[in-house]
Amino acid sequence: MTFAGVNDLLGYWMFGPRFCDTWIAFDVMCSTASILNLCAISLDRYIHIKDPLRYGRWVTRRVAVASIAIVWLLAATVSFVPISLGLHKSQETNPNPPPTYNDGTQEYPTCALDLSPTYAIVSSCISFYVPCIVMISIYCRLYCYAQKHVKSIRAVTKLPQPTSLGKSFRSKTLRKLQQTKAKPPAKTKPTSPYHVSDHKAAITVGVIMGVFLICWVPFFCVNIIAAFCKTCIPDRAFQVLTWLGYSNSAFNPIIYSIFNTEFREAFKRILTKGARARGNQPSTSECGEFRSVIVQKRNGSIVECNISPRSSADSCQAGQVVSRQQYRDTIVSSI
């Protein structure tokens, strides 16, 4: 981004012709890695919601490191391999000298993203379109799983009213009926906690995918158009859309830390120096956030299970029921 800023402000490339291709390769690699990391995060959240009891056993530190390595290896393969072989440049402009910038007194070399149609389509599909489709499908299914979990908890935690409170319950019901008959029912929006939970989950998914699509869809559409028509997209418009894609990497830490407790704790652990000094003391910073899950056995008993994302052992206590609001918040946080 530093070299891109200097190039856009000056209007020409001042770092030499050899470094131009290297900079383009780094630009493609970092943008691709950013998008693929978001795709990996969505898959991680999907596993967390679909099977929370086995999440700590499947997603270990080794699996996380391997996933990060695969993401960056794929990003480097898409960028450095074809660019180092010269396969990214348009064949129409190869015989001609590179374009220059003239300020009226002197000509300066330029460094622009001049891609061939084949490389533009292939790289755009690997870097954006395929991960985008995967993310949209995963987050849609994740939201559906969250709704199913809320309905399951609502069904499990419906406990029968004690017989000693039957009279008081009936008297309160009669009073409410009399009040509703006296006053006409007003049209109000549903404010049940389940409706609020679904609303929060919808907002979370909408913000994550909305910001991602707004930042990257315009650039990758223009990127393919510019490969087929060199003069259709103005240079200034292409630069603005490029920086709009860059801005997604600035929004991601804010968005994910706001809507997810684990990301917020991870950022605190990375940015604060005192987190490492505490050693192996069990805390939310070191061990992650414990998740409470309601499990109904075949014999009808209800079990509360506390699952740590990094722990392979699950602690369950029979006869205890976690509050519905706490578990609904856990579902929204996991998304």
C-alpha positions as CSV (number, residue, x, y, z in Angstrom):
1,M,0.0,0.0,0.0
2,T,2.9,2.4,0.6
3,F,4.3,1.9,-2.9
4,A,0.7,2.2,-4.3
5,G,0.2,5.5,-2.5
6,V,3.5,6.9,-3.8
7,N,2.7,5.7,-7.4
8,D,-0.8,7.2,-7.3
9,L,0.2,10.5,-5.8
10,L,3.2,11.1,-8.1
11,G,1.6,9.6,-11.2
12,Y,4.7,7.6,-12.2
13,W,6.8,4.8,-10.8
14,M,10.1,5.9,-9.1
15,F,11.3,2.5,-7.8
16,G,12.7,1.0,-11.0
17,P,11.3,-1.3,-13.7
18,R,12.4,-4.5,-12.1
19,F,10.6,-3.9,-8.8
20,C,7.4,-3.1,-10.7
21,D,6.5,-6.8,-11.3
22,T,7.6,-7.7,-7.8
23,W,5.2,-5.0,-6.4
24,I,2.4,-6.3,-8.5
25,A,3.0,-9.8,-7.4
26,F,2.9,-8.7,-3.7
27,D,-0.2,-6.8,-4.4
28,V,-2.0,-9.8,-5.8
29,M,-0.7,-12.1,-3.2
30,C,-1.7,-10.0,-0.2
31,S,-5.2,-9.2,-1.6
32,T,-5.8,-12.9,-2.3
33,A,-4.5,-14.0,1.1
34,S,-6.8,-11.5,2.8
35,I,-9.9,-12.8,1.0
36,L,-8.9,-16.5,1.5
37,N,-8.4,-15.9,5.2
38,L,-11.9,-14.5,5.5
39,C,-13.2,-17.6,3.8
40,A,-11.2,-19.8,6.3
41,I,-12.7,-17.8,9.1
42,S,-16.3,-18.4,7.8
43,L,-15.5,-22.2,7.7
44,D,-14.2,-22.1,11.2
45,R,-17.4,-20.4,12.5
46,Y,-19.5,-22.9,10.6
47,I,-17.8,-25.8,12.3
48,H,-18.1,-24.0,15.7
49,I,-21.9,-23.8,15.3
50,K,-22.6,-27.1,13.5
51,D,-20.7,-29.3,15.9
52,P,-19.5,-27.3,19.0
53,L,-18.9,-30.5,21.1
54,R,-16.1,-31.6,18.7
55,Y,-14.8,-28.2,17.7
56,G,-12.0,-28.2,20.2
57,R,-10.8,-31.6,18.9
58,W,-11.0,-30.7,15.2
59,V,-9.7,-27.2,15.1
60,T,-6.4,-27.5,17.0
61,R,-3.4,-25.3,16.8
62,R,-1.8,-27.6,14.2
63,V,-4.9,-27.4,12.0
64,A,-5.0,-23.6,12.3
65,V,-1.3,-23.2,11.4
66,A,-1.7,-25.6,8.4
67,S,-4.7,-23.7,7.2
68,I,-2.9,-20.4,7.4
69,A,0.1,-21.9,5.5
70,I,-2.2,-23.3,2.8
71,V,-3.9,-19.9,2.3
72,W,-0.6,-18.0,1.9
73,L,0.9,-20.8,-0.3
74,L,-2.1,-20.6,-2.6
75,A,-2.0,-16.8,-2.7
76,A,1.8,-16.9,-3.6
77,T,1.1,-19.5,-6.3
78,V,-1.5,-17.4,-7.9
79,S,0.6,-14.3,-7.9
80,F,4.4,-14.9,-8.1
81,V,4.4,-18.0,-10.3
82,P,2.6,-16.5,-13.4
83,I,4.0,-13.0,-12.9
84,S,7.6,-14.3,-12.7
85,L,7.0,-16.2,-15.9
86,G,5.5,-13.1,-17.6
87,L,2.1,-14.8,-18.1
88,H,0.1,-11.9,-16.5
89,K,0.9,-9.3,-19.1
90,S,-1.3,-8.7,-22.1
91,Q,0.2,-10.0,-25.3
92,E,-1.0,-7.0,-27.2
93,T,1.2,-4.6,-25.3
94,N,4.3,-6.7,-25.0
95,P,5.9,-5.7,-28.3
96,N,5.3,-2.1,-27.5
97,P,7.4,-0.1,-25.1
98,P,5.9,0.4,-21.6
99,P,3.8,3.5,-21.2
100,T,5.4,6.6,-19.7
101,Y,4.2,9.7,-17.8
102,N,5.0,13.1,-19.2
103,D,4.7,16.2,-17.0
104,G,5.6,18.6,-19.9
105,T,9.3,18.6,-19.3
106,Q,10.4,15.0,-18.7
107,E,9.1,11.5,-19.2
108,Y,8.8,9.1,-16.3
109,P,8.2,5.3,-16.3
110,T,4.9,4.0,-15.0
111,C,3.8,0.8,-13.3
112,A,0.2,-0.2,-14.0
113,L,-1.7,-3.4,-13.6
114,D,-1.9,-4.4,-17.2
115,L,-3.3,-8.0,-17.2
116,S,-4.1,-10.4,-20.0
117,P,-7.8,-11.5,-20.2
118,T,-6.9,-15.1,-19.3
119,Y,-4.9,-14.2,-16.2
120,A,-7.5,-11.7,-15.1
121,I,-10.3,-14.2,-15.2
122,V,-8.4,-17.1,-13.6
123,S,-6.8,-15.0,-10.9
124,S,-10.1,-13.2,-10.1
125,C,-12.0,-16.5,-9.8
126,I,-9.3,-18.0,-7.5
127,S,-8.8,-14.8,-5.5
128,F,-12.4,-13.6,-5.2
129,Y,-15.3,-15.2,-7.0
130,V,-14.9,-18.8,-5.7
131,P,-14.2,-17.7,-2.1
132,C,-17.1,-15.2,-2.3
133,I,-19.5,-18.0,-3.3
134,V,-18.2,-20.2,-0.5
135,M,-18.5,-17.5,2.1
136,I,-22.1,-16.6,1.1
137,S,-23.2,-20.2,1.2
138,I,-21.5,-20.9,4.5
139,Y,-22.9,-17.8,6.2
140,C,-26.4,-18.6,5.0
141,R,-26.2,-22.1,6.3
142,L,-24.6,-20.9,9.5
143,Y,-27.5,-18.5,10.1
144,C,-30.0,-21.4,9.5
145,Y,-28.1,-23.5,12.0
146,A,-28.2,-20.7,14.6
147,Q,-32.0,-20.5,14.2
148,K,-32.3,-24.3,14.7
149,H,-30.2,-24.1,17.8
150,V,-32.4,-21.3,19.2
151,K,-35.5,-23.4,18.5
152,S,-34.0,-26.5,20.1
153,I,-33.0,-24.6,23.3
154,R,-36.5,-23.1,23.5
155,A,-38.0,-26.5,23.3
156,V,-35.7,-28.1,25.8
157,T,-35.8,-25.4,28.4
158,K,-39.7,-25.3,28.5
159,L,-40.1,-26.5,32.1
160,P,-43.6,-27.3,33.6
161,Q,-45.1,-24.9,36.1
162,P,-45.2,-26.1,39.7
163,T,-48.7,-27.1,41.0
164,S,-48.3,-24.8,44.0
165,L,-48.2,-21.8,41.7
166,G,-51.2,-22.8,39.7
167,K,-53.6,-20.5,41.4
168,S,-51.4,-17.4,41.2
169,F,-50.6,-18.2,37.6
170,R,-54.3,-18.5,36.7
171,S,-55.1,-15.3,38.5
172,K,-52.4,-13.4,36.6
173,T,-53.7,-14.8,33.4
174,L,-57.2,-13.7,34.1
175,R,-56.0,-10.2,34.9
176,K,-54.1,-10.0,31.7
177,L,-57.2,-11.2,29.7
178,Q,-59.3,-8.5,31.4
179,Q,-56.8,-5.8,30.6
180,T,-56.6,-6.9,26.9
181,K,-60.4,-6.8,26.6
182,A,-60.6,-3.3,28.1
183,K,-57.9,-1.9,25.9
184,P,-57.7,-2.6,22.1
185,P,-54.5,-4.4,21.1
186,A,-52.0,-2.1,19.6
187,K,-49.8,-3.2,16.7
188,T,-46.3,-3.6,18.1
189,K,-43.2,-5.2,16.8
190,P,-42.3,-8.6,18.2
191,T,-39.9,-8.1,21.1
192,S,-39.4,-11.7,22.2
193,P,-35.8,-12.6,23.1
194,Y,-35.8,-15.2,20.3
195,H,-36.7,-12.5,17.8
196,V,-34.0,-10.3,19.2
197,S,-31.5,-13.1,18.9
198,D,-32.4,-13.8,15.3
199,H,-32.2,-10.1,14.6
200,K,-28.7,-9.9,16.0
201,A,-27.5,-12.9,14.0
202,A,-29.0,-11.4,10.8
203,I,-27.2,-8.1,11.5
204,T,-23.9,-9.9,12.2
205,V,-24.0,-11.9,8.9
206,G,-25.3,-8.9,7.0
207,V,-22.5,-6.5,8.2
208,I,-19.7,-9.1,7.6
209,M,-20.8,-10.0,4.1
210,G,-22.0,-6.5,3.2
211,V,-18.7,-4.8,3.9
212,F,-16.8,-7.5,2.2
213,L,-18.9,-7.3,-1.0
214,I,-19.0,-3.5,-1.1
215,C,-15.2,-3.3,-0.8
216,W,-14.3,-6.0,-3.3
217,V,-17.0,-6.6,-5.9
218,P,-16.5,-3.3,-7.8
219,F,-12.7,-3.8,-8.1
220,F,-12.9,-7.4,-9.4
221,C,-15.6,-6.5,-11.9
222,V,-13.6,-3.6,-13.2
223,N,-10.4,-5.7,-13.2
224,I,-11.9,-8.1,-15.7
225,I,-13.4,-5.3,-17.8
226,A,-10.0,-3.5,-18.0
227,A,-8.3,-6.7,-19.2
228,F,-10.6,-6.8,-22.3
229,C,-11.0,-3.0,-22.8
230,K,-7.9,-1.0,-21.9
231,T,-9.5,2.4,-22.4
232,C,-12.9,1.7,-20.9
233,I,-12.0,2.3,-17.2
234,P,-10.3,5.6,-16.3
235,D,-7.1,5.4,-14.3
236,R,-8.5,7.5,-11.4
237,A,-11.6,5.2,-11.1
238,F,-9.4,2.1,-11.1
239,Q,-7.2,3.6,-8.3
240,V,-10.2,4.5,-6.2
241,L,-11.6,1.0,-6.5
242,T,-8.2,-0.5,-5.7
243,W,-8.0,1.5,-2.4
244,L,-11.6,0.5,-1.6
245,G,-10.5,-3.1,-1.7
246,Y,-7.5,-2.2,0.5
247,S,-9.8,-0.6,3.0
248,N,-11.5,-4.0,3.6
249,S,-8.4,-5.1,5.5
250,A,-8.8,-2.1,7.8
251,F,-12.5,-2.9,8.5
252,N,-12.0,-6.6,9.2
253,P,-10.3,-6.3,12.6
254,I,-13.0,-3.9,13.7
255,I,-16.0,-5.9,12.5
256,Y,-14.8,-9.3,13.7
257,S,-13.7,-8.0,17.1
258,I,-17.1,-6.2,17.6
259,F,-19.2,-9.2,16.8
260,N,-17.1,-12.1,18.2
261,T,-15.7,-12.5,21.7
262,E,-12.9,-14.9,20.7
263,F,-11.5,-12.4,18.1
264,R,-11.7,-9.6,20.6
265,E,-9.8,-11.7,23.2
266,A,-7.3,-12.7,20.5
267,F,-6.6,-9.1,19.6
268,K,-6.1,-8.2,23.3
269,R,-3.7,-11.1,23.6
270,I,-1.7,-9.9,20.6
271,L,-1.7,-6.2,21.3
272,T,-1.1,-6.3,25.1
273,K,2.2,-7.2,26.5
274,G,1.0,-8.5,29.9
275,A,-0.9,-11.4,28.4
276,R,2.2,-13.5,27.8
277,A,3.6,-12.8,31.3
278,R,0.6,-14.7,32.9
279,G,1.9,-18.0,31.6
280,N,-0.5,-20.9,31.6
281,Q,-3.0,-19.4,34.0
282,P,-6.6,-20.4,32.9
283,S,-8.4,-17.3,31.7
284,T,-10.5,-16.2,28.8
285,S,-7.4,-14.7,27.2
286,E,-5.4,-17.9,27.3
287,C,-8.0,-20.6,27.0
288,G,-10.6,-18.9,24.9
289,E,-14.2,-18.5,25.8
290,F,-16.1,-21.4,27.3
291,R,-19.3,-22.3,25.5
292,S,-22.4,-23.6,27.3
293,V,-24.4,-26.1,25.3
294,I,-27.6,-27.8,26.3
295,V,-27.8,-31.5,25.6
296,Q,-30.9,-33.6,26.1
297,K,-30.2,-37.3,26.7
298,R,-32.4,-40.1,25.7
299,N,-33.8,-40.6,29.2
300,G,-35.0,-37.0,29.2
301,S,-32.4,-35.5,31.5
302,I,-30.9,-32.2,30.7
303,V,-27.1,-31.7,30.7
304,E,-25.1,-28.5,30.6
305,C,-21.7,-28.9,28.8
306,N,-19.0,-26.3,29.0
307,I,-16.7,-26.5,25.9
308,S,-13.5,-24.7,25.5
309,P,-12.4,-24.0,21.9
310,R,-8.8,-25.1,22.7
311,S,-9.6,-28.0,25.1
312,S,-10.2,-31.5,24.0
313,A,-12.0,-32.4,27.3
314,D,-15.7,-31.4,27.7
315,S,-17.0,-30.8,31.2
316,C,-20.7,-31.7,31.6
317,Q,-22.8,-31.3,34.7
318,A,-26.2,-33.1,34.9
319,G,-29.3,-31.3,36.3
320,Q,-28.1,-27.8,35.5
321,V,-29.8,-25.7,32.8
322,V,-28.1,-22.7,31.4
323,S,-30.3,-19.6,30.8
324,R,-31.8,-19.3,27.3
325,Q,-30.6,-15.7,26.9
326,Q,-27.0,-16.7,27.7
327,Y,-27.0,-19.4,25.0
328,R,-28.7,-17.2,22.5
329,D,-25.9,-14.7,23.0
330,T,-23.4,-17.5,22.6
331,I,-24.9,-18.4,19.2
332,V,-24.7,-14.8,18.0
333,S,-21.1,-14.5,19.3
334,S,-20.1,-17.6,17.5
335,I,-21.3,-16.3,14.2
